[in-house]
Amino acid sequence: NLLDLIWVTRLNVKLGISDKLFLFGEEVFGPILMRLALMPMLILSAKLCPPGVEATLFALNMGLSNFGVSVGRYLGVFCLEMFGGIEGPEFKNLQWFVLLRSLTRFIP
């Protein structure tokens, strides 16, 4: 997400937020917000499915979600290679990779 871009560009330090506090907040609140964002879709799909098939539909949704995560990892490796790889200690092109990764979340 765009919070990674803030961390990579060190904007959090310029705003007076230490790295430890920034990463703690992102690691704790990020998964909670992702689960809350997923809730309306799961509730709507449970209400629209026929009775007795809710568990199957939930398993299908989770399977598709896991498949999306796997495809995203492969595409991430491809993009990393496209940027020529990112190696320390310079981490050249890292902010462009993080920006591209953040913007691809808007693709349906």
All heavy atoms as an XYZ file, in Angstrom:
849
protein
N       0.830     -1.177      0.000
C       0.000      0.000      0.000
C       0.878      1.246      0.000
O       2.091      1.161      0.034
C      -0.963     -0.039      1.166
C      -0.277     -0.100      2.514
O       0.727      0.552      2.724
N      -0.806     -0.880      3.414
N       0.266      2.375     -0.011
C       1.036      3.621     -0.089
C       1.810      3.907      1.194
O       2.728      4.722      1.188
C       0.106      4.779     -0.432
C      -0.419      4.757     -1.866
C      -1.435      5.856     -2.082
C       0.697      4.872     -2.874
N       1.473      3.244      2.277
C       2.255      3.421      3.506
C       3.682      2.907      3.319
O       4.622      3.453      3.897
C       1.585      2.703      4.674
C       0.270      3.304      5.158
C      -0.329      2.437      6.250
C       0.467      4.714      5.642
N       3.847      1.884      2.485
C       5.196      1.399      2.190
C       6.010      2.470      1.477
O       7.201      2.626      1.731
C       5.139      0.139      1.324
C       4.574     -1.051      2.065
O       4.646     -1.057      3.309
O       4.062     -1.962      1.407
N       5.359      3.218      0.597
C       6.056      4.287     -0.114
C       6.480      5.390      0.854
O       7.570      5.943      0.730
C       5.164      4.851     -1.217
C       5.803      5.856     -2.151
C       6.962      5.227     -2.906
C       4.781      6.400     -3.123
N       5.638      5.680      1.825
C       5.998      6.676      2.849
C       7.216      6.204      3.623
O       8.128      6.984      3.905
C       4.794      6.926      3.783
C       3.695      7.655      3.026
C       5.214      7.722      5.015
C       2.396      7.772      3.793
N       7.261      4.922      3.944
C       8.387      4.382      4.707
C       9.671      4.360      3.884
O      10.745      4.702      4.363
C       8.037      2.985      5.205
C       9.058      2.387      6.089
C       9.613      2.936      7.213
C       9.686      1.116      5.937
N      10.525      2.074      7.768
C      10.591      0.952      6.996
C       9.557      0.107      5.011
C      11.359     -0.177      7.148
C      10.314     -1.029      5.169
C      11.200     -1.166      6.220
N       9.564      3.967      2.592
C      10.738      3.879      1.734
C      11.332      5.262      1.461
O      12.545      5.431      1.437
C      10.377      3.159      0.408
C      11.454      3.321     -0.632
C      10.123      1.694      0.674
N      10.474      6.252      1.270
C      10.970      7.603      1.006
C      11.336      8.341      2.284
O      11.785      9.479      2.214
C       9.922      8.422      0.234
O       8.710      8.470      0.983
C       9.675      7.837     -1.148
N      11.142      7.677      3.439
C      11.501      8.217      4.760
C      10.661      9.443      5.138
O      11.062     10.270      5.938
C      12.983      8.562      4.831
C      13.911      7.474      4.370
C      13.914      6.250      5.221
N      14.536      6.565      6.493
C      14.260      5.957      7.618
N      13.410      4.973      7.623
N      14.830      6.290      8.732
N       9.473      9.560      4.552
C       8.584     10.670      4.875
C       8.098     10.576      6.314
O       7.839     11.600      6.954
C       7.400     10.679      3.899
C       6.458     11.863      3.948
C       7.212     13.158      3.675
C       5.345     11.691      2.942
N       8.007      9.359      6.857
C       7.575      9.192      8.240
C       8.536      9.869      9.213
O       8.120     10.470     10.195
C       7.409      7.717      8.589
C       8.706      6.942      8.486
O       9.428      7.064      7.503
N       8.995      6.129      9.477
N       9.837      9.797      8.932
C      10.827     10.433      9.799
C      10.718     11.954      9.698
O      10.824     12.661     10.697
C      12.255      9.951      9.438
C      13.300     10.689     10.239
C      12.367      8.451      9.656
N      10.464     12.446      8.478
C      10.286     13.889      8.296
C       9.057     14.398      9.029
O       9.006     15.548      9.443
C      10.192     14.223      6.810
C      11.485     13.987      6.066
C      11.315     14.221      4.583
C      12.582     13.816      3.844
N      12.387     13.771      2.403
N       8.039     13.534      9.179
C       6.827     13.906      9.917
C       6.963     13.699     11.413
O       6.043     13.968     12.170
C       5.634     13.107      9.397
C       5.230     13.380      7.949
C       4.160     12.400      7.504
C       4.745     14.808      7.801
N       8.108     13.168     11.853
C       8.356     12.964     13.273
C       7.889     11.630     13.818
O       7.761     11.455     15.024
N       7.625     10.661     12.941
C       7.182      9.334     13.365
C       8.364      8.382     13.206
O       8.892      8.215     12.105
C       5.994      8.841     12.516
C       4.849      9.842     12.590
C       5.545      7.469     12.966
C       3.738      9.567     11.605
N       8.777      7.753     14.289
C       9.928      6.848     14.223
C       9.590      5.613     13.406
O       8.426      5.256     13.222
C      10.356      6.425     15.629
O       9.382      5.562     16.188
N      10.634      4.949     12.896
C      10.430      3.742     12.095
C       9.724      2.651     12.887
O       8.843      1.973     12.380
C      11.770      3.218     11.580
C      12.330      4.055     10.448
O      11.544      4.745      9.777
O      13.552      4.002     10.233
N      10.121      2.468     14.152
C       9.520      1.416     14.976
C       8.028      1.652     15.171
O       7.222      0.733     15.038
C      10.217      1.332     16.328
C      11.603      0.766     16.252
C      12.235      0.676     17.616
C      13.650      0.129     17.506
N      14.315      0.050     18.787
N       7.649      2.880     15.478
C       6.232      3.197     15.682
C       5.461      3.064     14.375
O       4.350      2.523     14.349
C       6.084      4.604     16.253
C       4.669      5.058     16.563
C       4.074      4.177     17.655
C       4.663      6.508     16.983
N       6.038      3.532     13.288
C       5.376      3.468     11.984
C       5.126      2.023     11.559
O       4.026      1.662     11.159
C       6.220      4.194     10.938
C       5.560      4.314      9.608
C       4.579      5.262      9.386
C       5.920      3.474      8.563
C       3.969      5.375      8.149
C       5.311      3.575      7.333
C       4.333      4.528      7.121
N       6.156      1.181     11.668
C       6.012     -0.218     11.268
C       5.094     -0.991     12.206
O       4.347     -1.860     11.775
C       7.374     -0.886     11.173
C       8.238     -0.410     10.020
C       9.595     -1.084     10.056
C       7.562     -0.665      8.700
N       5.146     -0.671     13.498
C       4.246     -1.327     14.445
C       2.799     -1.016     14.089
O       1.948     -1.905     14.057
C       4.551     -0.874     15.875
C       3.624     -1.442     16.895
C       3.740     -2.762     17.289
C       2.612     -0.673     17.447
C       2.884     -3.302     18.226
C       1.744     -1.198     18.373
C       1.874     -2.517     18.772
N       2.516      0.245     13.803
C       1.159      0.635     13.431
C       0.702     -0.031     12.153
O      -0.441     -0.490     12.044
N       1.593     -0.119     11.186
C       1.222     -0.735      9.913
C       1.003     -2.236     10.069
O       0.077     -2.806      9.498
C       2.308     -0.471      8.869
C       1.955     -1.025      7.528
C       3.021     -0.782      6.479
O       4.065     -0.191      6.794
O       2.799     -1.218      5.351
N       1.854     -2.898     10.846
C       1.725     -4.348     11.019
C       0.511     -4.723     11.860
O      -0.056     -5.790     11.678
C       2.996     -4.918     11.661
C       4.190     -4.912     10.745
C       3.999     -5.812      9.537
O       3.470     -6.923      9.681
O       4.389     -5.384      8.440
N       0.120     -3.866     12.782
C      -1.026     -4.171     13.638
C      -2.335     -3.777     12.963
O      -3.272     -4.568     12.899
C      -0.886     -3.470     15.007
C      -2.161     -3.565     15.813
C       0.270     -4.058     15.774
N      -2.397     -2.558     12.459
C      -3.669     -2.056     11.936
C      -3.930     -2.443     10.479
O      -5.082     -2.485     10.054
C      -3.744     -0.533     12.097
C      -3.747     -0.113     13.534
C      -2.712      0.643     14.046
C      -4.768     -0.487     14.378
C      -2.700      1.023     15.373
C      -4.772     -0.114     15.701
C      -3.733      0.642     16.203
N      -2.871     -2.745      9.712
C      -3.050     -3.126      8.312
C      -3.918     -4.359      8.128
O      -4.916     -4.317      7.397
N      -3.586     -5.477      8.784
C      -4.432     -6.674      8.633
C      -5.859     -6.489      9.152
O      -6.801     -7.024      8.569
C      -3.697     -7.735      9.463
C      -2.293     -7.273      9.520
C      -2.352     -5.775      9.501
N      -6.015     -5.706     10.208
C      -7.365     -5.456     10.738
C      -8.197     -4.705      9.707
O      -9.355     -5.057      9.446
C      -7.286     -4.672     12.067
C      -6.636     -5.539     13.145
C      -8.668     -4.200     12.500
C      -6.323     -4.795     14.425
N      -7.622     -3.682      9.107
C      -8.349     -2.906      8.103
C      -8.640     -3.730      6.858
O      -9.698     -3.577      6.243
C      -7.565     -1.647      7.748
C      -7.461     -0.610      8.860
C      -6.576      0.549      8.435
C      -8.836     -0.106      9.256
N      -7.721     -4.612      6.490
C      -7.975     -5.471      5.330
C      -9.139     -6.416      5.591
O      -9.977     -6.634      4.723
C      -6.717     -6.248      4.963
C      -5.669     -5.399      4.284
S      -4.113     -6.242      3.929
C      -4.643     -7.701      3.093
N      -9.205     -6.972      6.789
C     -10.321     -7.869      7.138
C     -11.644     -7.108      7.152
O     -12.661     -7.611      6.692
C     -10.107     -8.507      8.506
C      -8.899     -9.354      8.600
C      -9.154    -10.720      8.042
N      -7.937    -11.503      8.235
C      -7.673    -12.589      7.602
N      -8.516    -13.072      6.753
N      -6.553    -13.223      7.812
N     -11.627     -5.891      7.690
C     -12.853     -5.093      7.720
C     -13.305     -4.703      6.316
O     -14.509     -4.639      6.047
C     -12.651     -3.844      8.584
C     -12.548     -4.094     10.085
C     -12.232     -2.799     10.817
C     -13.831     -4.711     10.617
N     -12.370     -4.451      5.423
C     -12.731     -4.115      4.046
C     -13.311     -5.317      3.312
O     -14.132     -5.161      2.402
C     -11.509     -3.578      3.311
N     -12.922     -6.518      3.707
C     -13.411     -7.734      3.069
C     -14.808     -8.135      3.570
O     -15.545     -8.827      2.875
C     -12.417     -8.874      3.332
C     -12.623    -10.194      2.631
C     -12.529    -10.029      1.121
C     -11.595    -11.200      3.109
N     -15.176     -7.679      4.750
C     -16.447     -8.086      5.367
C     -17.681     -7.804      4.519
O     -18.535     -8.693      4.383
C     -16.621     -7.407      6.722
C     -15.944     -8.095      7.841
S     -16.605     -9.746      8.036
C     -15.394    -10.385      9.101
N     -17.864     -6.606      3.938
C     -19.095     -6.381      3.157
C     -19.272     -7.363      2.009
O     -20.380     -7.827      1.749
C     -18.931     -4.946      2.636
C     -18.010     -4.296      3.592
C     -17.078     -5.373      4.053
N     -18.184     -7.721      1.323
C     -18.300     -8.666      0.225
C     -18.705    -10.047      0.729
O     -19.545    -10.718      0.137
C     -16.986     -8.774     -0.547
C     -17.154     -9.621     -1.789
S     -15.711    -10.436     -2.441
C     -15.060    -11.366     -1.128
N     -18.112    -10.469      1.841
C     -18.457    -11.784      2.384
C     -19.895    -11.822      2.887
O     -20.603    -12.818      2.684
C     -17.487    -12.144      3.507
C     -16.043    -12.401      3.092
C     -15.173    -12.646      4.313
C     -15.961    -13.564      2.129
N     -20.344    -10.758      3.516
C     -21.720    -10.713      4.011
C     -22.712    -10.700      2.855
O     -23.716    -11.424      2.863
C     -21.918     -9.489      4.930
C     -21.116     -9.677      6.216
C     -23.394     -9.267      5.238
C     -21.049     -8.456      7.092
N     -22.422     -9.900      1.829
C     -23.312     -9.848      0.670
C     -23.372    -11.191     -0.037
O     -24.451    -11.664     -0.400
C     -22.850     -8.761     -0.301
C     -23.684     -8.610     -1.567
C     -25.106     -8.162     -1.214
C     -23.042     -7.636     -2.515
N     -22.241    -11.830     -0.210
C     -22.252    -13.128     -0.896
C     -22.962    -14.187     -0.050
O     -23.635    -15.066     -0.591
C     -20.832    -13.574     -1.235
O     -20.067    -13.750     -0.067
N     -22.864    -14.106      1.271
C     -23.578    -15.065      2.131
C     -25.082    -14.847      2.052
O     -25.852    -15.810      2.083
C     -23.097    -14.926      3.567
N     -25.508    -13.602      1.916
C     -26.953    -13.327      1.826
C     -27.517    -13.721      0.470
O     -28.689    -14.072      0.370
C     -27.217    -11.847      2.094
C     -27.039    -11.480      3.538
C     -27.425    -10.033      3.781
C     -27.210     -9.687      5.211
N     -28.419     -9.382      5.919
N     -26.696    -13.662     -0.580
C     -27.193    -13.958     -1.920
C     -27.144    -15.441     -2.279
O     -27.826    -15.870     -3.208
C     -26.382    -13.175     -2.960
C     -26.566    -11.662     -2.931
C     -25.643    -11.007     -3.948
C     -28.009    -11.288     -3.205
N     -26.360    -16.221     -1.556
C     -26.229    -17.633     -1.923
C     -27.403    -18.441     -1.363
O     -28.038    -18.054     -0.379
C     -24.897    -18.186     -1.445
S     -24.827    -18.535      0.302
N     -27.697    -19.575     -1.991
C     -28.794    -20.434     -1.516
C     -28.493    -20.997     -0.124
O     -27.327    -21.176      0.242
C     -28.853    -21.557     -2.545
C     -28.050    -21.108     -3.705
C     -27.116    -20.065     -3.224
N     -29.512    -21.300      0.654
C     -29.296    -21.860      1.997
C     -28.554    -23.194      1.938
O     -28.783    -24.011      1.053
C     -30.718    -22.061      2.536
C     -31.599    -21.208      1.704
C     -30.924    -21.061      0.383
N     -27.627    -23.360      2.878
C     -26.871    -24.592      2.972
C     -25.592    -24.612      2.142
O     -24.848    -25.579      2.174
N     -25.322    -23.555      1.407
C     -24.149    -23.517      0.542
C     -23.171    -22.439      1.009
O     -22.180    -22.165      0.358
C     -24.565    -23.257     -0.929
C     -23.414    -23.437     -1.894
C     -25.712    -24.140     -1.331
N     -23.447    -21.843      2.163
C     -22.623    -20.727      2.636
C     -21.164    -21.126      2.829
O     -20.254    -20.389      2.452
C     -23.176    -20.160      3.956
C     -24.526    -19.517      3.845
C     -25.668    -20.492      4.097
O     -25.410    -21.713      4.200
O     -26.817    -20.021      4.177
N     -20.931    -22.301      3.414
C     -19.555    -22.736      3.665
C     -18.806    -22.979      2.355
O     -17.626    -22.638      2.234
C     -19.551    -24.004      4.514
N     -19.507    -23.535      1.366
C     -18.882    -23.771      0.067
C     -18.519    -22.450     -0.596
O     -17.435    -22.305     -1.165
C     -19.821    -24.574     -0.847
O     -20.182    -25.781     -0.182
C     -19.182    -24.876     -2.171
N     -19.416    -21.485     -0.510
C     -19.153    -20.180     -1.094
C     -18.002    -19.478     -0.380
O     -17.149    -18.862     -1.016
C     -20.411    -19.314     -1.047
C     -20.288    -17.976     -1.757
C     -20.111    -18.181     -3.251
C     -21.496    -17.122     -1.480
N     -17.962    -19.600      0.934
C     -16.857    -19.011      1.689
C     -15.535    -19.659      1.288
O     -14.530    -18.967      1.081
C     -17.093    -19.176      3.196
C     -15.994    -18.604      4.034
C     -15.885    -17.234      4.231
C     -15.057    -19.428      4.634
C     -14.871    -16.696      5.000
C     -14.031    -18.911      5.402
C     -13.944    -17.538      5.592
N     -15.523    -20.979      1.146
C     -14.302    -21.678      0.734
C     -13.884    -21.252     -0.669
O     -12.685    -21.076     -0.941
C     -14.526    -23.194      0.786
N     -14.855    -21.056     -1.563
C     -14.546    -20.600     -2.909
C     -13.940    -19.195     -2.878
O     -12.942    -18.927     -3.550
C     -15.809    -20.620     -3.773
C     -15.640    -20.109     -5.200
C     -14.731    -21.042     -5.990
C     -16.998    -19.975     -5.862
N     -14.534    -18.313     -2.081
C     -13.998    -16.952     -1.959
C     -12.574    -16.960     -1.406
O     -11.705    -16.243     -1.892
C     -14.901    -16.097     -1.067
C     -16.127    -15.608     -1.782
O     -16.133    -15.463     -2.993
N     -17.178    -15.351     -1.026
N     -12.333    -17.760     -0.390
C     -10.991    -17.813      0.195
C      -9.987    -18.448     -0.773
O      -8.842    -18.023     -0.854
C     -11.008    -18.586      1.515
C     -11.724    -17.855      2.644
S     -10.962    -16.290      3.071
C     -12.034    -15.118      2.278
N     -10.436    -19.456     -1.513
C      -9.563    -20.074     -2.507
C      -9.172    -19.087     -3.595
O      -8.005    -19.013     -3.998
N     -10.149    -18.312     -4.073
C      -9.841    -17.302     -5.079
C      -8.933    -16.218     -4.511
O      -8.042    -15.710     -5.201
C     -11.135    -16.683     -5.619
C     -11.975    -17.606     -6.497
C     -13.309    -16.953     -6.824
C     -11.228    -17.967     -7.764
N      -9.134    -15.872     -3.260
C      -8.275    -14.880     -2.615
C      -6.838    -15.390     -2.523
O      -5.885    -14.669     -2.827
C      -8.816    -14.554     -1.221
O      -7.957    -13.674     -0.550
N      -6.671    -16.638     -2.103
C      -5.329    -17.226     -2.020
C      -4.678    -17.336     -3.397
O      -3.466    -17.124     -3.539
C      -5.381    -18.598     -1.348
C      -5.742    -18.487      0.112
O      -5.533    -17.459      0.741
N      -6.294    -19.557      0.648
N      -5.475    -17.659     -4.407
C      -4.954    -17.721     -5.770
C      -4.463    -16.340     -6.209
O      -3.398    -16.209     -6.827
C      -6.032    -18.232     -6.731
C      -5.608    -18.231     -8.166
C      -4.685    -19.160     -8.630
C      -6.121    -17.304     -9.055
C      -4.299    -19.162     -9.954
C      -5.732    -17.307    -10.374
C      -4.818    -18.233    -10.832
N      -5.230    -15.312     -5.871
C      -4.824    -13.946     -6.200
C      -3.525    -13.552     -5.531
O      -2.684    -12.877     -6.131
N      -3.341    -13.982     -4.289
C      -2.089    -13.691     -3.580
C      -0.919    -14.377     -4.275
O       0.148    -13.779     -4.471
C      -2.193    -14.120     -2.099
C      -0.842    -14.102     -1.423
C      -3.166    -13.228     -1.358
N      -1.104    -15.625     -4.687
C      -0.025    -16.357     -5.372
C       0.326    -15.705     -6.704
O       1.508    -15.540     -7.033
C      -0.429    -17.811     -5.605
O      -0.601    -18.467     -4.378
N      -0.680    -15.338     -7.475
C      -0.428    -14.677     -8.759
C       0.270    -13.337     -8.522
O       1.193    -12.972     -9.252
C      -1.744    -14.493     -9.543
C      -1.554    -13.575    -10.737
C      -2.286    -15.835     -9.984
N      -0.154    -12.624     -7.489
C       0.473    -11.348     -7.161
C       1.946    -11.484     -6.820
O       2.765    -10.634     -7.187
N       2.304    -12.559     -6.142
C       3.720    -12.785     -5.818
C       4.545    -13.017     -7.083
O       5.643    -12.483     -7.225
C       3.860    -13.967     -4.872
C       3.418    -13.637     -3.480
C       3.638    -14.785     -2.538
N       3.167    -14.407     -1.210
C       2.773    -15.262     -0.309
N       2.822    -16.555     -0.564
N       2.357    -14.850      0.860
N       4.005    -13.812     -7.997
C       4.725    -14.048     -9.247
C       4.853    -12.761    -10.060
O       5.899    -12.493    -10.651
C       4.047    -15.141    -10.082
C       4.304    -16.524     -9.564
C       3.288    -17.283     -8.989
C       5.574    -17.076     -9.635
C       3.525    -18.553     -8.508
C       5.833    -18.347     -9.161
C       4.799    -19.080     -8.596
O       5.049    -20.341     -8.116
N       3.789    -11.973    -10.119
C       3.862    -10.710    -10.840
C       4.830     -9.752    -10.165
O       5.503     -8.963    -10.828
C       2.472    -10.080    -10.949
C       1.511    -10.788    -11.897
C       0.133    -10.128    -11.844
C       2.040    -10.787    -13.317
N       4.923     -9.806     -8.834
C       5.873     -8.975     -8.111
C       7.309     -9.324     -8.460
O       8.143     -8.440     -8.652
N       7.587    -10.616     -8.575
C       8.933    -11.048     -8.974
C       9.224    -10.579    -10.397
O      10.323    -10.105    -10.694
C       9.074    -12.580     -8.855
C      10.356    -13.070     -9.501
C       9.012    -13.000     -7.406
N       8.231    -10.671    -11.280
C       8.408    -10.210    -12.653
C       8.706     -8.713    -12.687
O       9.611     -8.265    -13.393
C       7.155    -10.525    -13.480
C       7.164     -9.893    -14.836
C       7.966    -10.409    -15.842
C       6.381     -8.790    -15.102
C       7.990     -9.825    -17.099
C       6.392     -8.198    -16.352
C       7.196     -8.719    -17.354
N       7.954     -7.925    -11.923
C       8.193     -6.476    -11.881
C       9.555     -6.161    -11.287
O      10.233     -5.230    -11.736
C       7.097     -5.785    -11.072
S       5.505     -5.755    -11.881
N       9.952     -6.920    -10.295
C      11.269     -6.710     -9.694
C      12.370     -6.953    -10.724
O      13.334     -6.183    -10.798
C      11.439     -7.646     -8.501
C      12.555     -7.352     -7.534
C      12.385     -5.965     -6.938
C      12.567     -8.383     -6.430
N      12.212     -7.989    -11.535
C      13.178     -8.247    -12.601
C      13.124     -7.152    -13.663
O      14.148     -6.790    -14.244
C      12.918     -9.614    -13.234
C      13.252    -10.769    -12.336
C      14.722    -10.839    -11.994
O      15.556    -10.559    -12.878
O      15.034    -11.163    -10.841
N      11.916     -6.625    -13.918
C      11.764     -5.568    -14.904
C      12.531     -4.305    -14.484
O      13.084     -3.595    -15.316
C      10.275     -5.243    -15.074
C       9.967     -4.300    -16.208
S       8.197     -4.084    -16.441
C       7.770     -3.160    -14.984
N      12.589     -4.042    -13.190
C      13.327     -2.889    -12.679
C      14.817     -3.190    -12.543
O      15.568     -2.363    -12.061
C      12.768     -2.449    -11.324
C      11.555     -1.581    -11.440
C      10.301     -2.091    -11.197
C      11.671     -0.249    -11.793
C       9.188     -1.301    -11.295
C      10.562      0.550    -11.899
C       9.307      0.024    -11.653
N      15.237     -4.357    -12.936
C      16.652     -4.701    -12.889
C      17.098     -5.234    -11.549
O      18.279     -5.320    -11.267
N      16.163     -5.615    -10.723
C      16.511     -6.120     -9.397
C      16.824     -4.981     -8.438
O      17.193     -3.887     -8.848
N      16.642     -5.229     -7.185
C      16.904     -4.222     -6.166
C      17.815     -4.848     -5.133
O      17.444     -5.822     -4.479
C      15.595     -3.726     -5.524
C      14.744     -3.047     -6.592
C      15.881     -2.792     -4.380
C      13.381     -2.641     -6.137
N      19.017     -4.320     -5.024
C      20.004     -4.874     -4.106
C      20.549     -3.777     -3.218
O      20.649     -2.629     -3.612
C      21.152     -5.509     -4.899
C      20.705     -6.678     -5.761
C      21.834     -7.262     -6.576
O      23.003     -6.944     -6.305
O      21.542     -8.044     -7.486
N      20.881     -4.160     -1.996
C      21.452     -3.213     -1.054
C      22.911     -2.982     -1.327
O      23.519     -3.715     -2.079
N      23.520     -2.001     -0.786
C      22.963     -1.055      0.170
C      22.294      0.153     -0.475
O      21.704      0.967      0.212
C      24.181     -0.619      0.977
C      25.312     -0.704      0.029
C      24.967     -1.853     -0.900
N      22.361      0.300     -1.808
C      21.767      1.484     -2.428
C      20.248      1.378     -2.588
O      19.543      2.362     -2.509
C      22.365      1.739     -3.821
C      23.839      1.908     -3.862
C      24.514      0.586     -4.143
O      23.894     -0.301     -4.743
O      25.666      0.434     -3.727
N      19.752      0.172     -2.858
C      18.329     -0.075     -3.131
C      17.821      0.856     -4.226
O      16.805      1.524     -4.086
C      17.487      0.061     -1.858
C      17.853     -0.933     -0.816
C      18.565     -0.550      0.302
C      17.503     -2.258     -0.961
C      18.917     -1.468      1.260
C      17.848     -3.191     -0.005
C      18.562     -2.790      1.109
N      18.579      0.879     -5.321
C      18.238      1.720     -6.456
C      16.906      1.273     -7.042
O      16.647      0.088     -7.181
C      19.357      1.590     -7.497
C      19.291      2.559     -8.618
C      20.560      2.415     -9.446
C      20.227      2.522    -10.904
N      21.380      2.280    -11.742
N      16.040      2.199     -7.384
C      14.713      1.983     -7.984
C      13.689      1.400     -7.015
O      12.596      1.034     -7.435
C      14.791      1.091     -9.222
C      15.593      1.695    -10.337
O      15.587      2.909    -10.507
N      16.289      0.877    -11.079
N      14.008      1.302     -5.738
C      13.059      0.716     -4.789
C      11.783      1.531     -4.685
O      10.691      0.976     -4.674
C      13.708      0.566     -3.409
C      12.824     -0.027     -2.317
C      12.394     -1.439     -2.699
C      13.537     -0.029     -0.986
N      11.898      2.846     -4.633
C      10.687      3.658     -4.487
C       9.784      3.546     -5.710
O       8.563      3.578     -5.585
C      11.039      5.102     -4.194
C      11.830      5.810     -5.269
C      12.315      7.157     -4.798
O      12.085      7.542     -3.661
N      12.990      7.865     -5.669
N      10.367      3.363     -6.910
C       9.539      3.193     -8.105
C       8.840      1.844     -8.102
O       7.684      1.732     -8.523
C      10.388      3.355     -9.358
C      10.955      4.731     -9.469
C      12.259      5.087     -9.366
C      10.219      5.937     -9.641
N      12.382      6.439     -9.474
C      11.148      6.998     -9.648
C       8.875      6.234     -9.789
C      10.766      8.323     -9.800
C       8.504      7.565     -9.935
C       9.438      8.582     -9.951
N       9.518      0.830     -7.608
C       8.899     -0.489     -7.491
C       7.738     -0.457     -6.496
O       6.671     -0.983     -6.762
C       9.940     -1.527     -7.068
C       9.351     -2.876     -6.793
C       8.865     -3.647     -7.831
C       9.275     -3.366     -5.507
C       8.312     -4.893     -7.590
C       8.724     -4.604     -5.257
C       8.240     -5.372     -6.308
N       7.940      0.190     -5.359
C       6.881      0.277     -4.346
C       5.711      1.094     -4.874
O       4.545      0.755     -4.644
C       7.441      0.862     -3.031
C       6.337      1.143     -2.043
C       8.461     -0.084     -2.431
N       5.990      2.169     -5.617
C       4.917      2.973     -6.200
C       4.127      2.154     -7.209
O       2.883      2.164     -7.186
C       5.494      4.231     -6.859
C       4.472      5.134     -7.547
C       3.509      5.715     -6.518
C       5.160      6.235     -8.311
N       4.809      1.417     -8.079
C       4.113      0.569     -9.054
C       3.283     -0.488     -8.356
O       2.124     -0.724     -8.717
C       5.119     -0.090     -9.998
C       4.529     -1.060    -11.014
C       3.658     -0.315    -12.012
C       5.620     -1.818    -11.715
N       3.839     -1.102     -7.326
C       3.108     -2.121     -6.577
C       1.866     -1.530     -5.914
O       0.806     -2.138     -5.891
C       4.013     -2.741     -5.524
C       3.392     -3.958     -4.872
C       4.084     -4.309     -3.640
N       3.877     -3.239     -2.675
C       4.110     -3.344     -1.399
N       4.607     -4.439     -0.923
N       3.897     -2.356     -0.584
N       1.987     -0.327     -5.394
C       0.846      0.318     -4.745
C      -0.235      0.693     -5.753
O      -1.424      0.556     -5.467
C       1.303      1.568     -3.993
O       2.213      1.232     -2.983
N       0.171      1.153     -6.918
C      -0.810      1.558     -7.929
C      -1.520      0.367     -8.562
O      -2.662      0.500     -9.001
C      -0.131      2.403     -9.000
C       0.367      3.772     -8.550
C       1.090      4.481     -9.679
C      -0.785      4.625     -8.032
N      -0.882     -0.793     -8.607
C      -1.538     -1.952     -9.192
C      -2.690     -2.476     -8.340
O      -3.500     -3.248     -8.819
C      -0.539     -3.103     -9.446
O       0.109     -3.438     -8.218
C       0.474     -2.723    -10.496
N      -2.782     -2.029     -7.121
C      -3.908     -2.444     -6.279
C      -5.221     -1.852     -6.765
O      -6.291     -2.336     -6.425
C      -3.678     -2.032     -4.828
C      -2.570     -2.817     -4.188
C      -2.360     -2.377     -2.765
N      -1.228     -3.086     -2.205
C      -1.322     -3.863     -1.150
N      -2.470     -4.024     -0.542
N      -0.265     -4.488     -0.718
N      -5.143     -0.800     -7.580
C      -6.350     -0.175     -8.100
C      -6.867     -0.860     -9.364
O      -7.927     -0.541     -9.867
C      -6.107      1.313     -8.382
C      -5.796      2.093     -7.135
C      -4.540      2.651     -6.950
C      -6.750      2.243     -6.147
C      -4.254      3.354     -5.801
C      -6.458      2.940     -4.990
C      -5.215      3.515     -4.816
N      -6.084     -1.791     -9.895
C      -6.514     -2.534    -11.081
C      -7.513     -3.599    -10.647
O      -7.239     -4.363     -9.732
C      -5.307     -3.188    -11.786
C      -4.346     -2.112    -12.281
C      -5.776     -4.069    -12.943
C      -3.055     -2.680    -12.834
N      -8.682     -3.646    -11.287
C      -9.672     -4.647    -10.862
C      -9.266     -6.059    -11.163
O      -8.504     -6.391    -11.953
C     -10.933     -4.275    -11.648
C     -10.517     -3.325    -12.694
C      -9.158     -2.810    -12.351
